[in-house]
Amino acid sequence: MSVSSRLGVWAATLCVVVLFLNSAVGHVAMAQSGESEEDSDDSPEGPEASKQKRAEGHFGRGVELHDNGDYRAAYIEFSMAYELAPIYHLLYNLGQESVELKEYVEAHKNYVQYLRDGGDKISPDRRAAVQRKIARIKKYLANLDFEVSVVGAEIAIDGIVVGVSPLDESIQVSVGRRKVVITIEKHAVWERVLDVAGGDETLVKAKMISLATLVTTESRSSNTGFWISATATGLFLAGTGVAVVLTRNAKEDYDSELGTVGDKSPADKRIAIEDARTSYKRFALYTDIGIGLTVVGTLTTYLLSGGDSSSAEENKEASLGVFVGPTQVGVSGSF
């Protein structure tokens, strides 16, 4: 349809709707009197006249906004006009804006209601044209069925609540990406994003998890960490004990090499002393590392066990640091 044709259709629609708005509130236009509504002595006064003017204003702005491509604002204006004067003509405008917004469920609902409310007042040609629109829109609709594990859960699609579980019938949605959120008190929120194609019949299964179950799971997870840490700490302690024994033996060998002359040449003696010292330093380093790991493991086990329940804030501020040098390991922290 050309721009001029569309403008002509909108102008004609505006005239028809204004006439019906006038009829809806009992006001007779004085188009041939040469008088404005404000100046006419016969102009009705009171809330009905005010509703008429407001409805006409909303409709006029809706037409302008549609022509400007602001379909969301146009839909709002037509909705306000329909709320003030619920005549069937406005349902056609609402259906048209819904199509522009790709909200096909609303478009289908508005067009079907337009035909139903208009009845015999709608010409056969117009009815046939709207029926063709409805047939095209149906290709962009799908149905969602819900199977929720709890009763009384609130089901929302794209931020709009559509019902409470269990639902007795399918929920019709537009094609595209739909966000489903299911909520109920004392349960974790169930949330999914679904890609819906035209004609789909999708069963959405939602297993709601109670918050009590989550707390129990977290508690078990915390206990598992505690036992892992405690086991590792025990192994560190055992390894440190072995390293201490080896360090002591290496120290004795080193001292022995330093204190005896024997029958070795000076060069062999230096090599033997250097080997003994290297072994001693190596085992000493292993001992330091073992002590450090044991301390860290002990503190970690303590924190995982819950520590002092009366000083939770102090536990939050606790910090721990480990530093490793060439021959030593250190631990620093605040608790």
C-alpha positions in Angstrom: 0.0 0.0 0.0 1.4 3.4 -0.9 2.0 6.1 1.6 -0.9 8.3 0.3 -3.2 5.3 0.4 -2.2 4.5 4.0 -2.8 8.1 5.1 -6.2 7.9 3.4 -7.1 4.8 5.3 -5.9 6.3 8.6 -7.9 9.5 8.0 -11.0 7.5 7.2 -10.5 5.3 10.3 -10.0 8.4 12.4 -13.3 9.9 11.2 -15.2 6.7 11.9 -13.7 6.2 15.3 -14.4 9.8 16.3 -18.0 9.4 15.3 -18.3 6.2 17.3 -16.6 7.8 20.3 -19.2 10.6 20.1 -21.9 8.0 20.0 -20.4 6.0 22.9 -20.7 9.0 25.2 -23.9 10.4 23.9 -22.4 13.5 22.1 -23.7 14.7 18.7 -21.0 16.5 16.7 -21.9 19.9 15.3 -19.9 19.8 12.1 -22.2 22.1 10.1 -23.0 24.6 12.9 -19.8 26.6 12.5 -19.4 26.5 16.2 -16.6 24.9 18.2 -17.4 22.4 20.9 -16.1 24.8 23.5 -18.3 27.6 22.3 -21.5 25.6 21.8 -24.2 26.1 24.4 -25.4 22.6 23.6 -22.1 21.0 24.4 -22.5 18.4 27.2 -20.7 19.0 30.4 -19.5 16.6 33.0 -17.4 13.4 33.2 -18.9 11.8 30.0 -17.8 14.7 27.8 -14.4 14.7 29.4 -14.0 11.0 28.7 -14.9 11.6 25.1 -12.4 14.3 24.6 -9.7 12.3 26.3 -10.5 9.2 24.1 -10.3 11.3 21.0 -7.0 12.8 22.1 -5.5 9.3 22.7 -6.7 8.0 19.4 -5.3 11.0 17.5 -1.9 10.7 19.2 -2.0 7.0 18.4 -2.4 7.7 14.7 0.5 10.2 14.7 2.7 7.8 16.6 2.0 5.0 14.3 2.9 7.1 11.3 6.1 8.1 13.1 6.9 4.4 13.6 6.6 4.5 17.4 4.4 1.4 17.6 4.8 0.8 21.3 3.6 4.3 22.2 0.8 4.0 19.6 -0.4 0.8 21.2 -0.5 2.5 24.6 -2.5 5.4 23.2 -5.0 3.1 21.5 -5.3 1.1 24.7 -6.1 4.2 26.7 -8.7 5.2 24.1 -10.3 1.7 24.2 -10.4 1.9 28.0 -12.3 5.1 27.9 -14.6 4.2 25.0 -14.5 0.4 24.3 -15.7 0.4 20.7 -14.8 -2.5 18.5 -13.1 -0.3 15.8 -10.1 0.3 18.2 -9.5 -3.4 18.5 -8.4 -3.4 14.8 -5.8 -0.6 15.6 -4.6 -2.6 18.6 -4.2 -5.7 16.5 -2.2 -3.7 13.9 0.2 -2.3 16.4 0.7 -5.7 18.0 1.8 -7.1 14.6 4.2 -4.3 14.2 5.6 -5.1 17.7 5.8 -8.8 16.8 3.5 -9.6 19.7 1.5 -12.1 17.8 -0.5 -13.5 20.7 -1.9 -10.0 21.4 -2.5 -9.4 17.7 -4.4 -12.7 17.3 -6.5 -11.9 20.4 -7.4 -8.3 19.3 -8.3 -9.3 15.7 -10.5 -12.2 16.9 -12.3 -10.0 19.4 -12.6 -7.3 16.7 -14.5 -9.7 14.4 -16.6 -11.0 17.3 -17.6 -7.6 18.7 -18.1 -6.0 15.3 -20.4 -8.8 14.1 -22.6 -7.8 11.2 -21.4 -4.2 11.4 -18.2 -5.3 9.6 -18.4 -5.5 5.9 -17.8 -8.9 4.2 -14.7 -7.6 2.5 -13.2 -6.2 5.7 -14.0 -9.4 7.6 -12.3 -11.5 4.9 -9.2 -9.3 5.1 -9.0 -9.6 8.8 -9.5 -13.4 8.7 -6.5 -13.6 6.3 -4.5 -11.6 8.8 -5.5 -14.0 11.5 -4.5 -17.0 9.4 -1.0 -15.5 8.8 -0.6 -14.7 12.5 -1.4 -18.3 13.5 1.8 -19.4 11.8 3.8 -17.4 14.4 2.2 -18.9 17.5 3.2 -21.8 19.7 2.0 -23.5 22.8 3.8 -24.2 26.1 2.6 -26.8 28.6 3.9 -26.8 32.1 4.7 -29.7 34.4 5.8 -28.2 37.8 6.9 -30.4 40.7 5.0 -28.2 43.3 1.6 -26.8 43.5 1.0 -23.0 43.7 4.2 -21.9 41.9 3.8 -18.7 40.0 4.7 -19.0 36.3 5.9 -15.9 34.3 6.8 -15.6 30.6 8.8 -12.6 29.6 8.0 -10.9 32.9 4.2 -11.4 32.7 2.6 -13.8 35.1 0.4 -16.3 33.1 -0.8 -18.5 35.9 -0.1 -20.7 38.9 0.8 -24.4 38.8 -0.9 -26.7 38.0 -2.1 -25.1 34.7 -5.2 -26.6 33.2 -4.4 -25.5 29.6 -1.6 -24.6 27.3 -0.1 -21.1 27.3 0.0 -19.5 23.8 3.2 -17.6 23.1 4.8 -15.8 20.1 7.7 -17.3 18.2 11.2 -16.3 19.2 13.2 -16.4 22.4 11.0 -16.6 25.5 12.1 -16.3 29.2 10.3 -18.5 31.7 10.6 -17.9 35.4 8.8 -20.0 38.0 8.8 -19.0 41.7 7.3 -20.2 44.9 8.1 -19.4 48.5 10.9 -21.3 50.2 12.1 -22.7 46.9 14.9 -21.7 44.5 13.9 -19.8 41.5 13.5 -21.9 38.3 14.5 -20.0 35.2 15.0 -21.0 31.6 15.3 -19.3 28.2 13.4 -21.2 25.4 13.7 -20.8 21.7 10.2 -21.3 20.3 9.3 -22.0 16.7 5.9 -21.5 15.0 3.5 -24.4 15.7 5.6 -25.9 18.5 3.9 -27.8 21.3 6.5 -27.8 24.1 6.3 -29.4 27.5 8.2 -27.5 30.1 9.2 -29.6 33.1 10.3 -27.7 36.2 11.6 -29.5 39.2 11.6 -27.0 42.1 14.3 -27.4 44.7 13.5 -26.3 48.2 15.9 -24.0 50.0 16.1 -26.4 52.9 17.6 -29.0 50.4 20.1 -26.5 49.2 21.2 -25.7 52.7 21.7 -29.4 53.5 23.7 -29.9 50.3 25.9 -26.9 51.1 26.5 -28.3 54.6 27.5 -31.7 53.2 29.8 -30.0 50.7 31.4 -28.1 53.6 31.9 -31.3 55.6 33.5 -33.0 52.6 36.0 -30.1 52.3 36.8 -30.5 56.0 37.6 -34.1 55.8 39.7 -33.7 52.6 41.7 -30.9 54.4 42.1 -33.0 57.6 43.4 -36.0 55.6 45.8 -33.8 53.6 47.0 -32.2 56.8 47.7 -35.7 58.3 49.7 -36.6 55.3 51.7 -33.4 55.5 52.4 -34.1 59.2 53.6 -37.6 58.4 55.8 -36.4 55.6 57.2 -33.7 57.8 58.1 -36.3 60.4 60.0 -38.4 57.8 61.8 -35.2 56.6 62.8 -34.4 60.2 64.4 -37.8 60.6 66.2 -37.5 57.3 67.4 -34.0 58.2 68.8 -35.2 61.5 70.7 -38.0 59.9 72.0 -35.7 57.2 73.1 -33.3 59.9 75.0 -36.0 61.7 76.7 -37.1 58.5 77.7 -33.5 57.8 79.1 -33.0 61.3 80.9 -36.3 61.0 82.6 -35.3 57.8 83.7 -32.0 59.4 85.1 -33.6 62.5 87.1 -36.5 61.0 90.2 -36.4 58.8 90.4 -40.1 57.6 92.5 -41.3 54.8 90.9 -39.2 52.1 92.8 -36.7 50.0 92.0 -33.0 50.6 90.1 -32.9 47.3 88.0 -36.0 48.1 87.4 -34.6 51.6 86.1 -31.3 50.2 83.8 -33.2 47.9 82.5 -35.4 50.8 81.9 -32.4 53.0 80.1 -30.6 50.2 77.9 -33.6 49.4 77.0 -34.0 53.1 76.1 -30.3 53.4 74.0 -30.4 50.3 72.1 -33.4 51.6 71.6 -31.6 54.9 70.3 -28.4 53.3 68.0 -30.4 51.0 66.4 -32.3 53.8 66.2 -29.2 55.9 64.3 -27.5 53.1 61.9 -30.5 52.9 61.3 -30.2 56.6 60.5 -26.5 56.4 58.1 -27.0 53.5 56.4 -29.9 55.4 56.0 -27.7 58.5 54.6 -24.9 56.4 52.1 -27.2 54.6 51.1 -28.8 57.9 50.4 -25.3 59.5 48.4 -24.2 56.4 46.5 -27.5 56.4 45.8 -27.2 60.1 44.4 -23.7 59.8 42.4 -24.6 56.7 40.9 -27.6 58.6 40.1 -25.3 61.5 38.3 -22.8 59.3 36.3 -25.5 57.4 35.2 -26.9 60.7 33.5 -23.6 61.5 36.0 -22.3 64.0 34.6 -20.2 66.8 30.9 -19.8 66.0 30.8 -16.7 68.2 33.3 -14.8 66.2 32.0 -15.1 62.6 33.0 -11.5 61.8 36.6 -12.3 62.9 36.6 -15.3 60.6 35.6 -13.1 57.7 38.6 -10.8 58.4 41.1 -13.7 58.8 44.0 -13.7 56.4 46.9 -16.1 55.8 50.1 -15.8 53.9 52.9 -18.3 53.1 56.5 -17.4 52.0 59.2 -19.8 50.9 62.9 -18.9 51.0 65.9 -20.8 49.8 66.2 -22.7 53.0 63.0 -22.0 54.9 59.3 -21.7 54.8 57.3 -19.2 56.8 53.6 -18.6 57.6 52.1 -15.3 58.5 48.5 -14.3 59.1 45.9 -12.5 61.2 42.9 -14.2 62.9 
